[in-house]
Amino acid sequence: MQEGQLFCDWSGYFKEEHNIFRQSFRKWVEQELAPHADEWEDAEDFPNWVFKRAGEQGFLGLRFPEDVGGNGGDYWYTTAYAEELPRCGSGGVAMALMVQSDMATPAIHLHGTPEQKKEFLTPAIKGERIAAIGVSEPFVGSDVANLKTTAKRVGGDYVINGSKTFITNGARADFITLAVRTGDSGYGGISLILFPTDTKGFQVTKRLRKVGMHASDTAELFFDNCKVPARSLLGEEGHGFYYIMEGFQGERLIAAVTAVAGGRLTWEQTYKYATERQAFGRPIGKFQVQRHRLVELLSDIECTQAFVYYICDLFNRGVPCVKEVSMAKIIAGELQTRVADRCLQVHGGYGYIEEYRVGRAWRDSRLITIGGGTTEIMKEIVGKMIGL
């Protein structure tokens, strides 16, 4: 690293084609999304054209095969995508797009029939149909094996009853990759169903107001004798728990990637503020307490980046890495919340008003240690895998 260079050079992980994609995607994010960030945050919503334009540009199918409308790329394309999305200035918009591209749709690619891929996956990749993933329920968050929403086989249909909550894209989704109970209690009785939201008996009962991620719609959903054809079953009946756990690995890793990138962006903006803001006749970054605070955070960012990239490489090569992904979500999640909190402190009173983005970063970052598996659940996974 040369003197004066802020960040370590991690370019060795990325090939020329990845860097070309990164620049193209960054330009799109900064020109198409970022100018609207404040407006969408105030409205606590954003328009559906965001999905359509992202799909038209090929951003929603980076790793899916070309025969379903994807680009056939590797995980380093997804890494670059996840790292650039925070530049849109709204964590809610970034989260909604990642639910579409990396949480609600991968199971369709892995376990769907050709007909299901044509009906659900390809339109989602094109941004023509908006997707959500429906797992969490009232009083059933981390305890996935005990979800209560049922899907009972009646002739050639499944009849679904129950409710879901904390569902990102839930108020706008055209379909939900829905976790349901088709059998007895426990993880062996869970299945996935591709559920169109125009099904009779489905209702968005509430849009939930959140501490952060204001622009994303997070909804409570209700299913009242909703009938869908048996062909809506995704993969094998009773295998849904395994599909969910399989999907969690991609969801948690992309969350870790985005957390580090978001923390880095917040740090960079705070560094700029600390070199420009004057107090007692000099930039506040020249005071030892602030200088040390920023150096400590930068050190944490770079160390976490190294570990997360190591896991991205494992994931890209198909190496099993459940333990490592869980650890990445722990350390990257804690990093992002710590960076946001301490960078807000550097801003002083200005950090507590909406004029500066650090306050938004502080609110938005708080979700990372909860969503997609809490930090406590990640520690349980790692503990079991090392024999504790």
N, C-alpha and C positions, 0 to 999 in steps of 0.2 A: 504494500500500500504506500502510495506517495504521500508526502507531507501535505496536509490540507485536504486530502481526500476523505470524505465523510464515511463512506461505507466500504466494506470489504468487496472484493471482486468475485462474484459467484457465477460469472458468465460461463465457466467451464461445464456447467450442467446443461447449458442450452446450445443447440446448434443454430446455424444461420437461419434456417426456416422458422425456428421458434422465435428468434429475435425479430424477424420480419413480421410475424404474426403479432407479437407483443406491441410493436410500434403502431401497426394498423389498428389493433384493438384499443390501445391507449388513446389514439386520436379520436376514435369513435366515441369512447366514454367521455372524453373531455369536451367534445364538440356537441354530441347529441344528448348526453345525460346531465353532465355537471351544471350547465347553465340553468337547469330547471330544479336543482336540488332544494333550494330554499322554498320555492313555490310548492313543491310536492311534500316537503316536511310540514309546512303550515297547513296544507290541505289534508294531511294524514292519508294520502292516497297518491297514486300516479296512474297515468293512462295506459291502456292495454297495448297501444301502439309500440311500447317499449319492447314487448315480447316479439311482436311482428317484425320490427326492424332488426332486432338481434337475430331472429331466425333467418331473415333475408340475407344477412351478412355471413351466415354460417357459424355463428358464435354459440348456438345451443346444441350443436351435435359434434363437437370437436373430436370425440373418441369413438363415436358410433360409426359403423361401417357405411360405406358409400351406398350400398344397395338399399338402405333405409333412409337415405338423405343426409348422412353424416359426412364427416371429413376424413375419417379413418386415421386420425392422429394418435400420438402416444400421450402419456400422462403429463409430459412437460408442457404440452399445449394447455392442458387444464390448469397446470401450475401458473403459467403466465396469465391466463384468464382470471384466475382467482386473485392474483397479486395486483392486477390492474383495476379490477372492479371497485375497490375502495376509493379510487380517484373520482368516482361519480359524486361523492360528497354526501351520499345518503346510504347508510347501512341497510335500510329497509329495501331499497331498490336492488342493491347487490344481493341480499339474501333471497329475494323473490326470484331473481334470475338463476341463482344457484340451485334453488329448489327445483326449478324447471329442468335444468341441464344435468344435475348431478345427484338428485335425491329421489324425485318421483318417477324418473324414466329409466334408470339403468336396469331395474328388475325386469322391465318389459323387454329390453334387449336380450337379457340373459335367459329369461324363462318364457317369453311370449311366443305364441304361435305366429306364423306369417300373417294371418288375418288380423291378429291383435296389433302387430307392429304396423300394419298398414292403416288400421283404424285409429290407433292412439299414438304410437311412437313417432311415425313420420310427420304427422301434423304438429306434434309438440316440437320436434326439431325445427320445423319451418316457422314456429311461433304462431301457427294458426289455431292451435288449441292450447289452453293454459292448464297446467297440471299442478296438483297438490298431492302430498302424501299424508294419509290419514292413519296415524298410529295412536297418539296420545288421547286419553279419555279423562273425564272428570274423575278424580281420585285414582286414576291409573296412568301415571306418567312413566317413571323409570321401570315399573313392574310390568313390562310388556307381556310376560307370560300369562298374566291374569286379566287381560282385556275382556270386556263384557259385551261389546257389540256383536250380535249374532247374525249369521247367515244360514238359514235352514233350507235344505233342498226340498222343494215342492214340485214334483213332476220334472219338467225341463227348466225350472227356474231356481234361483236363490231368492229368498225373501229376507230382507235385512232390517233389523231393528236395533236402535241404540243411539249413541251420541259420541261425538269427538270434540276435542277442544285444543286450543293452541295451534290451529292448523294454518300455516302460512300459505297464502294464495287461496285460502278456503272460501272467501267471499266472491272471488272472481273465477274460480277454476271451472273448466269445462269437463274435467274428469278428475277422479281421485284414485290413486293407487291405495286401496283401502284394506286395512288389516281387520279381519273379522274372525269370530269364533264359529267354526263349522263342526267342531267336535267337543270332546270332553274337556274338563278343566286342565290347565297346564299348557306348556308350549306346544305339545303335539296336536292340539286341537285348533291351531290357528292357520288361516289361509289368507291369501291376497286375492282381491277382486278388483277388476278395472270397472270403476263405477262412474257412469255419465251423470252429471249433476242436473240434467233435465229430466231425470227419473221421477215419476210421480211419488210423492211422499217425502221427498228430500227437502230440507229447509235449512237456510242459514239463520240460526236463531239469534246470533249476536255477533257484532264486530267488537273485538276486545281492544280496549285502549291500553297502551303499553308505556312503560317508563321510557323506552327508546325504540329504535327501529320504526319511527312514526309513519314513514311512507308505505310500509308494507301492510297489507290487510291480514289480520290474524283473527280467525273466526271460530265460533262454536257452532257445531253442525248437529242436525237431528235427522234420524232415519226412522220413518214410520211405515212399516210394511212396504218397503221399497223393493220392487220386483225387477230383477235383472236376469237375462238368460244364463244358463249354466256355462255357456261358452265364455262368459266374463271371468271365470276362474283363471288366475294367472299361475301357471306351473301346475304342481300337484297339490291336491287337497291335503291339508295337514302339514305342509312344508313351509307355511308362511313365516313362522318364527325364524327359521333358518335363512330365508330370503331377506327378512328384516335385518338380522344380524350381519349378513353379508353386505347389505347396503349401507349399514352403519359405518363400515370401514371407510368407504369413499366419502361419506358425509362428514365423518370426524376428521379425516385427513384434509379435506378441502377447507374445513373450518379452521384447522391449525394453520394452513397456508395463508388464509385470509387474515387470521389474527396477527400473524407476524407482519404481514404487509401493511395492515391497518395501523399496527403499533409503530412501524417504521415511518409511515406517512405522518402520523401525529407527532412523532419525535422530530421529523424534518421541519414541520411547520413551527414547532416550538423552538427549535434551534434558530430559525430565521427570526422569530419574535425576540429571542434572547439577545441576538446580535444587534437588533434595531431599537429595542425599548431602552430608554435612558432612565437611570435613577441615580441620584447623588453624583451626577456629573459623568457617568460612564455607563456602557451597556450592561444590563443586568447579568448577562452571561459571563462578565468579567469578575463577578463576585464568586468567591470560592464555593459557597454553598450551592449556588446554581450550577456552576461549572462541574462540580463533582456529581450532582444529581444527574445532569445530562450525560456525563461520561459513564456512570453506572448503568443507566438505561440503555445506552448504545451498546455497552458490553453485553448486557443481557439479550438484546435483540440479535446481535451477531452470533452469539453462542446458540440461541434457540434456532436461528436460521440454519445453522450448520446441521443440527439434528433433524430438523424438518426436511431439509433437502435429502439427507441420507435416507429417510423413510420414503420420500417421493421416489427415489431411485429403486428401493425395494419393491414398492407398489407397482412401479412401471414395469419391472422385470417379472412380476407375478410371484414374488417371494412372499410367503405368509408372514404377516407382520401385525397381528392383532395387538400384541403387547406393545409394540413400538408406536402404533397409531394411537393407542389409548394414552401412552406417556406423552406423545406429542400434543394431544388435546389438553392434557393437564398443564404442561409447561407453557404452551403457546397461549392458552386461555388466561392463565394467571399473569403471563407477561403483558398481554394486551390491556387487561384491567389496570395493572400497575402502571404501565406507561401512561395511559389516559389520565389516571388520578394524579400522578406526580407532574405530568405536563400541565394539567389544569392549575396546579399549585404554582408552577413557574409563571403562569399568566396572571396570578393574583386575582383581583376583582374582575379583570377583563375576561378571565376564564369562566366566570359565572354568568356572563351575559351572552346573548345569541349572536353577537357580532363576530365572535371568533368560533371556529369550528371545533375547538377542543372540547367545549361543553357537549356538543353532539356526540363526539367520539367517546366521551366519558359515559354518556347514557347508553349509546349503542353497544359499547364493548361489554357491558354488564351481562348481556345474554350469553356470551360465549362459554361461561362456566356452568350454564344451566341447560341450554338447548342441545339436542343431539346426544344426550347422555351427560349427566352432571359430572363435575370433577370427582365427587364422591364415588359415583358408579365406576368411573375410569380407574380410580384407585382400587376398587374391589376387583375389577377385571385383572389388573396387573398383579395384585396380591395373590389371587388364585393361580395365576399362571406361573408364579415363582414359588408356589408351594406354601404360602402363608394362609 
